[in-house]
Amino acid sequence: MELRKDAKYAMIIPTSMGIRITPINGQPVHSSELFKMTASSAESNVGSTSSYLGLPVKILTTFVKGSPIARRIKDNLASRHMDYEGPELEQDNPWGYRHQINIADSGYGSRGPRVQNDRAGEVGRTLNAKDFDLDRIFGEEGAQIVHLSGLIAALSPETSQFCLEVARAAKKYGTRISFDLNHRASFWVGREQELHDIFAEIASISDILIGNEEDFQLCLGIEGPEAGGKDLGAKIEGFKGMINRVREAFPDVSVYATTLRQVISTNQHMWGGIIFENGNWHVVEPRDIYVYDRIGGGDGFVSGMLYAILKDWEPEKWIQFGWASGALVATLETDYANPADEDQVWSIWQGNARVKR
């Protein structure tokens, strides 16, 4: 995949930043007294492998002016070596704007995770192209890849139009477009046709298209994989068939990707993935991984895959590094990858968990 050589940024990522509140020691929310608060968003998670491994990443977002939570978010992005840009809106009153809150019980053993999203008054719902100089961002500064998420594209009518205009600007200036469909049913209520049309246009000009079976069916109307029962081979062939149908509908996309996950228990998953590029299939059949916290694993897969693409590695390494980056996130308290170096990720792929001195 040919990437723009004169770009200032490896990746530009529009997102709505917020905080994640998680009980310590894997306990349920309703019976906990001690919680850990971290700054996060699904989209910024995707940039973390690149930013920690030395590639320049920029976040486009919106902040609440004077908010200590906004301060915490900015400090977190800076600690991840990310630039950020976006307007600051007044809270207005106690019932005004704030950053989203993700309240997450990570689960443990036989008790599954439970996540509640509290997005009332979310400042990120105001993301608007008029607040960003897209010609400067994509024309003068430039990016090799812009990563868009269906979460942001469906968050509000304003953010839907914002993502569409970002995609158009990126296309105009030769930036590759990565689009993770990320369907959320509650975001689509009453807007099904409007969002289908917007998602279809973004997908039609995307270079990298990511999603699971529900994403492709519900966002783009593509028939999902045939049921494979417990036969892993049949399941993989079903996913390949779905991707082939997506290719027919969106033939200008260069890379199609999906993850494969089977949950054995909260702390043990079978983890795999499929990538199609330039007529070639790359498959990692699900392998056993230990899970400390599953939240962010899918973002970690995309994060590692895009890093491998940005490094211009051969395509078979895209899925390997993506798989290992997702597996890395599953071992962390953060919901994003923060690798010490490439070797740490490759050691996960190789199954080498021996001590390194």
RAZI-V703653 format. One record per pair of residues at least 12 apart in sequence whose ideal C-beta (glycine too) atoms are under 7 Angstrom apart, sorted by the first residue. I is the first residue (numbers start at 1). J is the second residue. D is the distance in Angstrom with one decimal. If there is no record, write none. Layout:
i;j;d
I;J;D
I;J;D
This chain:
i;j;d
1;176;6.6
1;207;6.7
1;254;5.7
1;309;6.1
3;144;4.3
3;176;6.2
3;310;6.9
4;142;5.9
4;144;5.3
4;174;5.0
4;175;6.3
6;142;6.1
7;142;3.5
7;143;5.2
7;144;4.9
8;56;6.6
8;141;4.4
8;142;5.5
9;56;4.9
9;57;6.5
9;58;4.9
9;141;6.5
9;142;6.9
9;143;4.4
10;50;5.5
10;55;3.8
10;56;5.5
10;57;6.3
10;144;5.2
10;145;6.9
10;310;5.1
11;47;5.2
11;50;5.7
11;57;4.7
11;143;6.3
11;144;7.0
11;145;5.1
11;147;6.0
11;306;6.9
12;58;4.9
12;60;6.5
12;137;6.7
12;143;4.1
12;146;4.8
13;43;5.0
13;44;6.2
13;46;6.4
13;47;5.0
13;57;6.8
13;59;5.5
13;60;7.0
13;147;4.8
14;43;6.8
14;60;4.4
14;127;6.6
14;148;6.6
14;152;5.8
14;162;6.9
14;163;6.5
14;166;5.7
15;41;4.4
15;43;3.6
15;44;5.3
15;59;6.0
15;61;5.3
15;152;6.1
16;41;6.1
16;61;6.4
16;100;6.2
16;122;6.2
16;124;2.2
16;127;6.8
16;152;6.2
16;155;6.4
17;39;6.4
17;41;4.9
17;44;6.6
17;61;5.1
17;73;4.6
17;99;6.2
17;124;6.9
18;40;6.6
18;41;6.2
18;99;4.6
18;100;3.3
18;101;6.1
18;102;6.1
19;37;5.5
19;38;6.8
19;39;5.7
19;40;6.9
19;69;5.9
19;99;6.3
19;101;5.8
20;38;5.0
20;40;4.5
20;102;4.4
20;104;5.9
20;335;6.5
21;35;5.0
21;37;5.3
21;101;6.5
21;103;5.2
22;35;6.3
22;36;5.2
22;104;4.9
22;106;6.1
23;35;5.6
23;105;6.5
24;36;5.8
26;106;5.6
26;108;4.0
28;105;5.0
29;103;5.9
29;105;4.7
36;333;7.0
38;334;6.2
39;72;5.5
39;73;4.4
39;76;3.6
40;102;6.7
40;335;5.6
42;149;6.0
42;151;5.8
42;182;6.9
42;299;5.4
43;147;6.5
43;149;4.8
43;152;6.4
44;59;5.7
44;77;6.9
45;296;5.3
45;299;3.8
45;300;7.0
45;303;6.4
45;335;5.9
45;336;3.9
46;147;5.2
46;299;5.2
46;302;5.1
46;303;4.8
46;306;6.7
47;82;6.3
47;303;6.9
48;80;5.7
48;303;5.8
48;336;4.0
48;337;5.2
48;338;6.3
49;303;4.0
49;304;5.2
49;307;4.6
49;325;5.2
49;337;4.7
49;339;6.4
50;306;6.8
50;307;4.8
50;310;6.3
51;80;5.2
51;81;4.5
51;82;5.0
52;80;6.7
52;81;6.7
52;337;7.0
52;338;5.2
52;339;5.6
53;307;6.4
53;339;6.3
53;342;6.3
55;310;6.0
57;82;4.8
58;82;6.9
58;83;4.4
58;84;6.8
58;85;6.5
59;77;5.9
59;82;5.5
59;84;4.3
60;85;5.8
60;86;5.9
60;132;6.1
61;84;6.4
61;86;4.5
61;124;6.5
62;86;4.8
62;87;5.7
62;89;6.4
62;123;5.1
62;124;5.6
62;126;5.7
62;127;5.6
63;86;6.1
63;88;4.7
63;123;6.8
64;89;6.2
64;91;5.4
64;97;5.1
64;98;6.0
64;99;6.2
64;123;5.1
65;88;3.9
65;89;6.2
65;90;5.3
67;91;6.7
67;99;7.0
69;99;4.9
70;99;6.6
73;99;6.6
86;131;6.9
87;131;4.5
89;123;5.8
89;126;6.5
96;121;6.3
97;121;5.5
97;123;4.2
98;121;4.9
98;123;6.5
99;123;6.1
100;117;6.9
100;118;6.9
100;119;4.7
100;122;4.7
100;124;6.6
101;118;4.2
102;115;6.6
102;117;5.7
103;116;4.5
103;118;6.5
104;295;5.9
106;293;4.4
106;295;6.9
107;266;4.0
108;266;5.6
108;267;6.8
109;265;6.0
109;266;5.8
109;267;6.3
110;265;6.1
111;266;6.4
112;266;5.8
113;266;6.6
113;294;6.3
115;295;7.0
124;155;6.6
125;155;5.4
125;156;4.0
125;158;6.6
125;159;6.2
126;158;6.0
127;158;6.3
127;159;4.7
127;162;4.6
128;158;5.3
128;162;5.7
129;162;5.3
129;165;4.2
134;165;6.7
134;166;6.7
134;169;4.0
138;169;4.7
138;170;5.6
138;173;4.2
138;175;5.7
139;173;5.0
142;173;6.6
143;175;4.8
144;175;6.8
144;176;6.4
144;310;6.1
145;175;6.7
145;176;4.8
145;178;5.5
145;306;6.1
145;310;6.6
146;166;6.4
146;170;4.4
146;175;5.2
146;177;5.7
147;178;4.5
147;306;6.8
148;163;5.4
148;166;6.8
148;167;6.3
148;177;6.7
148;178;6.9
148;179;4.9
148;202;6.4
149;180;5.1
149;182;5.0
150;180;6.5
150;181;4.5
150;182;3.8
150;183;5.9
150;199;6.6
150;219;6.1
151;182;4.7
151;184;6.2
153;198;6.4
153;199;6.5
153;202;6.8
154;184;6.5
154;187;4.0
154;188;6.1
154;195;5.5
155;187;6.5
160;195;6.6
160;198;5.2
163;202;6.6
164;198;5.6
164;201;6.4
164;202;6.3
167;202;4.8
167;205;6.0
171;205;4.9
176;207;4.4
176;208;7.0
177;205;6.2
177;206;4.5
177;207;5.3
178;206;7.0
178;207;7.0
178;208;4.1
178;306;6.1
179;202;5.5
179;203;6.0
179;206;4.3
179;208;6.9
179;209;5.6
179;210;6.9
180;210;4.2
180;211;6.7
180;302;6.0
181;199;6.8
181;210;6.8
181;211;3.8
181;215;3.7
181;216;6.8
181;219;4.5
182;215;6.6
183;214;5.9
183;215;4.7
183;218;4.6
183;219;5.1
196;221;6.8
199;219;4.7
199;220;6.2
200;220;6.1
203;220;6.2
203;250;5.2
204;250;5.8
204;252;6.8
206;253;5.6
207;253;6.4
207;254;4.9
207;255;6.7
208;254;6.8
208;255;4.4
209;246;6.8
209;250;6.5
209;253;4.8
209;256;5.3
210;257;4.8
210;302;5.8
211;258;6.3
212;258;5.6
212;259;6.8
213;225;5.3
213;242;6.2
216;242;6.1
216;246;5.7
220;249;6.8
222;242;6.6
222;245;5.2
222;246;5.2
222;249;6.1
223;242;7.0
223;245;5.8
224;242;5.7
225;238;3.1
225;239;4.9
225;241;6.2
225;242;4.6
226;238;4.5
226;241;6.6
232;285;6.4
232;286;6.9
236;274;6.8
236;283;6.2
239;258;6.0
239;274;5.5
240;274;6.9
240;281;6.7
243;256;4.8
243;274;7.0
243;276;5.3
254;277;6.3
254;278;6.9
255;275;6.5
255;277;4.7
256;276;4.5
257;273;6.9
257;274;6.9
257;275;4.8
257;305;6.3
258;273;6.8
258;274;5.3
259;273;4.9
259;298;5.5
259;301;5.2
259;326;6.9
260;272;3.8
260;273;5.9
260;274;6.7
260;286;5.2
262;286;5.7
266;291;6.7
267;290;6.4
267;291;5.0
268;288;6.7
268;290;6.6
268;291;6.5
269;289;5.6
269;291;5.3
269;294;6.9
270;286;3.6
270;287;6.6
270;288;6.0
271;286;5.8
271;287;6.1
271;289;4.7
271;323;6.8
271;326;6.5
271;327;5.9
272;284;4.7
272;285;5.3
272;286;3.7
272;287;6.6
273;301;6.0
273;319;5.4
273;322;6.2
273;323;5.4
275;318;5.9
275;319;4.6
277;315;5.0
280;315;6.4
282;315;6.2
282;316;5.6
282;318;6.9
282;319;4.5
284;319;5.6
284;323;4.9
289;327;4.8
289;330;6.0
290;331;6.8
291;330;4.5
292;330;6.4
292;331;5.1
292;332;6.7
293;330;6.9
293;332;7.0
293;333;6.5
294;330;5.9
295;335;4.6
296;329;4.7
296;335;3.0
296;336;5.7
297;326;4.6
297;329;5.1
297;330;4.9
298;326;6.7
299;336;6.7
300;325;4.6
300;326;4.0
300;328;6.3
300;329;3.4
300;337;4.8
301;322;4.5
301;323;6.6
301;325;6.4
301;326;3.7
302;322;6.9
303;325;5.4
303;337;5.6
304;321;4.4
304;322;4.1
304;324;6.3
304;325;2.7
304;326;6.7
304;337;6.9
304;345;6.6
305;318;5.0
305;319;6.8
305;321;6.8
305;322;3.4
307;321;6.5
308;321;4.3
308;322;6.8
320;349;5.1
321;345;6.1
323;349;6.5
324;345;4.8
324;346;6.8
324;348;4.2
324;349;3.9
325;337;5.0
325;345;5.8
327;348;5.2
328;345;6.1
328;348;5.7
